[in-house]
Amino acid sequence: MDDTDADLERLRALVGPSETAYAALLTDRDEAQRLAREALAETGELRGRLIEVAVQLQRARQDQDLLLRRERMTPFNRARDTAARRWSERVAPQLRRIPRIPAALVRRIRARST
């Protein structure tokens, strides 16, 4: 039996892996690819979370800077700053939506009034 086992090992070395070993190798490869895809997906999710946290941190710093700046302001300057912020954040964008009067129409109206 020892000769048979030795011959079998010698033939395996010459021929290469068996069919079952090749199938196991393909299974291992597929599993490794699946794990790599999962790792890439998790990496992307973590990058997204990191960016979200960075944005939140930046907003918190801006809010802190605004509060510190307003703390040093006089009441009049604070009211003026609040009004300017409301104007730029709420009123001005709405005014930009109003269509502009075409220049040709303005010229016609001026020509009629003279």
C-alpha positions in Angstrom: 0.0 0.0 0.0 2.9 2.4 0.6 3.9 2.1 -3.0 0.4 2.8 -4.1 0.2 5.9 -1.9 3.6 7.1 -3.1 2.5 6.6 -6.8 -0.7 8.4 -6.1 1.1 11.4 -4.6 3.6 11.4 -7.5 0.8 11.4 -10.0 -1.0 14.2 -8.2 2.1 16.2 -8.3 2.4 15.7 -12.0 -1.2 16.2 -12.9 -2.1 19.1 -10.5 -5.0 19.5 -8.2 -8.0 17.2 -8.4 -11.5 18.2 -9.5 -12.7 18.5 -6.0 -9.7 20.7 -5.0 -10.4 22.9 -8.1 -14.1 23.2 -7.1 -13.0 24.2 -3.5 -10.6 26.7 -5.0 -13.4 28.3 -7.0 -15.7 28.4 -4.0 -12.9 30.1 -2.0 -12.4 32.6 -4.7 -16.1 33.4 -4.9 -16.3 33.8 -1.1 -13.2 36.1 -1.1 -14.8 38.3 -3.8 -18.0 38.5 -1.9 -16.1 39.5 1.3 -14.1 42.1 -0.7 -17.4 43.6 -2.1 -18.9 43.8 1.4 -15.7 45.4 2.8 -15.8 48.0 0.0 -19.5 48.7 0.7 -18.8 49.2 4.4 -15.9 51.5 3.6 -18.1 53.6 1.4 -20.7 53.8 4.1 -18.1 54.8 6.7 -16.8 57.5 4.4 -20.3 58.9 4.0 -20.7 59.0 7.8 -17.4 60.7 8.2 -18.3 63.4 5.7 -21.7 63.9 7.5 -20.0 64.3 10.8 -17.5 66.7 9.3 -20.3 68.8 7.9 -22.1 68.8 11.3 -18.9 69.9 13.0 -18.4 72.7 10.6 -22.0 73.9 11.2 -21.5 73.8 14.9 -18.3 75.8 14.6 -20.1 78.4 12.5 -22.9 78.6 15.1 -20.3 79.0 17.9 -18.5 81.7 16.0 -21.8 83.6 15.4 -22.7 83.3 19.1 -19.3 84.6 20.2 -19.4 87.4 17.8 -22.9 88.4 18.8 -21.9 88.2 22.5 -19.4 91.0 21.9 -21.9 93.2 20.0 -23.8 96.1 21.3 -27.6 95.6 21.3 -28.0 97.9 18.4 -25.3 96.1 16.3 -26.9 92.7 17.3 -30.3 93.9 16.0 -28.7 95.2 12.8 -26.9 92.0 12.3 -30.0 89.9 12.8 -32.0 92.1 10.4 -29.2 91.8 7.8 -29.1 88.0 8.2 -32.9 87.7 7.8 -32.8 89.9 4.7 -30.0 87.9 3.1 -31.5 84.5 4.0 -35.2 85.1 3.5 -36.1 88.2 1.6 -33.3 88.5 -1.0 -33.8 85.0 -2.4 -37.5 85.7 -2.9 -36.8 89.0 -4.6 -34.5 87.2 -7.1 -37.4 85.0 -8.1 -39.4 88.0 -9.3 -39.0 88.2 -13.0 -37.2 91.3 -14.2 -39.0 93.8 -16.4 -37.6 93.5 -19.9 -35.6 96.5 -21.0 -37.7 96.9 -24.2 -40.9 97.2 -22.2 -39.3 99.9 -20.0 -38.3 101.9 -23.1 -41.8 101.7 -24.5 -43.3 102.9 -21.2 -40.9 105.8 -21.0 -41.5 106.7 -24.7 -45.3 106.8 -24.1 -44.9 109.0 -21.0 -42.8 111.6 -22.7 
